Amino acid sequence: MYARKLEAEIVIGGERRACPLEWLDSFCMRNFTGSAEFDDTLPTGEGRLEAGLRVEPVRLAEAMSDWFTKRGKGNGQAVKVELREQENHAQRAGR
C-alpha cells in the first residue's frame, strides 16, 4: 500500500491542468530516470498518483518535469509538474 496520495498538475505556457493519466502511466510504469525511489509510484487517475514514503515529491516533480519536457509533451515548451498531497489524505494523516 502507498502511504501518500498526490495530486499532479502540469503547467505549460502558463496554462495549468491535471496531468494526463497517460503521461503518469508512461513515467511511472516505464520510469527511465534510473532512480529506484520512483519505483514506488502508482498512477490512480487523471492528475492523481500514490507514492511510497521514500519518494520525495519535490524530486519526483523535477524528474517528471524534465522527462515530459524532453519527450516533447509541451510541444516545444517546458513542462512544469507540481505535486501536492491530497488535502483529505494529509488531514487524516495529521490526526
Secondary structure by P-SEA (a helix, b strand, c coil): cccbbbbbbbbcccccccccaaaaaaaaacccccccccccccccccccccccccccaaaaaaaaaaaaaaacccccbbbbbbbbccaaaaaaaac
